[in-house]
Each structure stands twice: as structure tokens, then as C-alpha cells.
Amino acid sequence: MAVFKSIEEARAYFAGDRFAMTNGMEIVSVSNDRCVCKCLIREDHKNAMGRVMGGVIFTLADFAFAVCDTNVHMPSTGMDADIRFLSAPKGNELIAEAHIVKSGRTTTIVQVEVTDDLGTKVALLTGTGFKL
């Protein structure tokens, strides 16, 4: 059962996530066991080689993990997150699709796939959430 009754409620709750908000993360959709978040790639997201910093990709994936996990079990916190960077983004936007893999008594497993707006698979994150 979802905690947030609407996307507006989820956005209002996560407006307090100043790091994600400052870096342009946005909730696109949220449902019982899934969510989609996105981020427009900005110039200040790029490293010295002109590519998107891994930290931006991780931040978006971690944000989607948090939204998805919190929507299932509030309050909760992340216990761990493991990311695999697959390819450099080629588009102008990053999209993170998160879903609950397992929801146990005290922990959840969430998987997040990050792509760009051209369909390039950018990263895969698996996270464990702990129900507080």
C-alpha cells in the first residue's frame, strides 16, 4: 500500500531533500511499488572531460531509490546502495526507474535503472532500505 496519496504529496515531502532539489532531481511518477525520477543534464553536472559526473548519476538513482522505498515504508532509510555504471549518457536528460524487488518485514530491496532520453542504459543501482 502506497504512503503518498498523490504525486503532489510525494513532491511536497521530497522538497525537503535539498541536495536532490538543488541538483535538479524531479519526481515524474509514483505508484505502489514503482517510481520514475528525472534530471536535465546541466553544464555544472559535467566533469573536466565534459561528461556527466558519476555523482550526478548516483544522486538521481539514490533519489529514485528513496522515493520508491519511502512510498512503501515511511519512515525508512538506506542501508546500502551498489551502482554499476554501464555507459556515458548521450542525451540531455537522465531518467531513473525504480521498483521494489522485495519488501520484507524490516528491509526492502529496490532496483533502479538509469537511462538517458535516447534510451542509452547508463547505470543500474540496487539498494537495501531499512524500515524505521
C-alpha positions as CSV (number, residue, x, y, z in Angstrom):
1,M,0.0,0.0,0.0
2,A,1.4,3.4,-1.0
3,V,2.1,6.1,1.6
4,F,1.7,9.0,-0.8
5,K,-1.8,9.6,-2.0
6,S,-0.7,11.7,-5.0
7,I,2.4,12.8,-6.8
8,E,1.9,16.3,-5.4
9,E,2.2,14.8,-1.9
10,A,5.4,12.9,-2.8
11,R,6.9,16.1,-4.3
12,A,6.0,18.1,-1.3
13,Y,7.6,15.6,1.0
14,F,10.8,15.4,-1.0
15,A,11.0,19.2,-1.5
16,G,12.9,19.0,1.8
17,D,15.6,16.9,0.1
18,R,17.8,20.0,-0.6
19,F,20.7,18.2,-2.2
20,A,18.4,16.4,-4.8
21,M,16.4,19.6,-5.4
22,T,19.5,21.8,-5.8
23,N,20.8,19.3,-8.4
24,G,17.6,19.3,-10.4
25,M,16.1,15.9,-9.5
26,E,12.4,15.7,-10.1
27,I,9.7,13.1,-9.4
28,V,7.8,12.2,-12.6
29,S,5.5,9.4,-11.3
30,V,5.0,7.3,-8.2
31,S,2.8,4.2,-7.7
32,N,2.5,1.3,-5.2
33,D,5.9,-0.3,-5.9
34,R,7.5,1.9,-8.6
35,C,8.6,5.4,-9.3
36,V,10.2,7.4,-12.1
37,C,12.5,10.4,-11.5
38,K,14.4,12.5,-13.9
39,C,17.1,15.2,-14.2
40,L,18.0,17.5,-17.0
41,I,21.8,17.4,-17.6
42,R,23.2,20.8,-16.8
43,E,26.7,22.2,-17.5
44,D,27.5,22.1,-13.8
45,H,26.8,18.3,-13.8
46,K,29.8,17.8,-16.1
47,N,33.4,16.9,-15.2
48,A,36.6,18.2,-16.7
49,M,36.2,15.8,-19.7
50,G,32.8,17.3,-20.5
51,R,30.9,14.1,-19.4
52,V,28.3,13.7,-16.7
53,M,29.8,13.2,-13.2
54,G,29.1,9.8,-11.8
55,G,27.9,11.5,-8.6
56,V,25.0,13.1,-10.6
57,I,24.0,9.7,-11.9
58,F,24.3,8.2,-8.5
59,T,22.3,11.0,-6.9
60,L,19.4,10.5,-9.3
61,A,19.5,6.7,-8.8
62,D,19.7,7.2,-5.0
63,F,16.8,9.7,-5.1
64,A,14.6,7.3,-7.0
65,F,15.5,4.6,-4.5
66,A,14.5,6.9,-1.7
67,V,11.2,7.9,-3.3
68,C,10.3,4.3,-4.1
69,D,11.3,2.9,-0.7
70,T,9.6,5.7,1.3
71,N,6.4,5.2,-0.7
72,V,6.2,1.6,0.6
73,H,7.5,2.1,4.1
74,M,7.7,5.5,5.8
75,P,9.9,6.1,7.6
76,S,12.8,4.2,6.1
77,T,16.5,4.8,5.5
78,G,19.0,3.4,3.1
79,M,21.3,0.7,4.4
80,D,23.4,0.3,1.3
81,A,23.4,1.0,-2.4
82,D,25.5,-0.6,-5.1
83,I,25.8,1.0,-8.6
84,R,27.1,-0.2,-11.9
85,F,27.9,2.5,-14.5
86,L,27.1,1.0,-17.9
87,S,27.6,3.8,-20.4
88,A,28.1,7.5,-20.6
89,P,24.8,9.3,-21.2
90,K,24.4,10.6,-24.8
91,G,21.2,12.6,-24.4
92,N,20.1,15.7,-22.5
93,E,18.2,14.1,-19.7
94,L,18.6,11.2,-17.2
95,I,15.7,9.0,-16.2
96,A,15.7,6.7,-13.2
97,E,13.0,4.0,-13.0
98,A,12.9,2.3,-9.5
99,H,10.9,-0.7,-8.4
100,I,10.6,-2.8,-5.3
101,V,12.2,-6.2,-5.8
102,K,11.4,-7.4,-2.3
103,S,9.5,-5.9,0.7
104,G,10.3,-7.9,3.8
105,R,9.4,-7.3,7.5
106,T,12.3,-5.0,8.2
107,T,14.1,-4.4,4.8
108,T,13.3,-3.7,1.2
109,I,15.3,-4.3,-1.9
110,V,15.0,-1.7,-4.6
111,Q,16.4,-1.8,-8.1
112,V,16.9,1.4,-10.2
113,E,17.7,1.5,-13.9
114,V,19.1,4.9,-15.2
115,T,18.8,5.7,-18.9
116,D,19.0,8.8,-20.9
117,D,16.3,10.3,-23.1
118,L,17.8,8.5,-26.1
119,G,17.3,5.1,-24.4
120,T,21.0,4.6,-23.5
121,K,21.4,2.4,-20.5
122,V,23.5,4.4,-18.1
123,A,23.6,2.7,-14.7
124,L,22.0,0.1,-12.6
125,L,21.6,0.5,-8.8
126,T,20.5,-2.0,-6.2
127,G,19.7,-0.6,-2.8
128,T,18.6,-2.0,0.6
129,G,16.2,0.1,2.6
130,F,15.6,-0.4,6.4
131,K,12.2,0.2,7.8
132,L,12.5,2.5,10.8
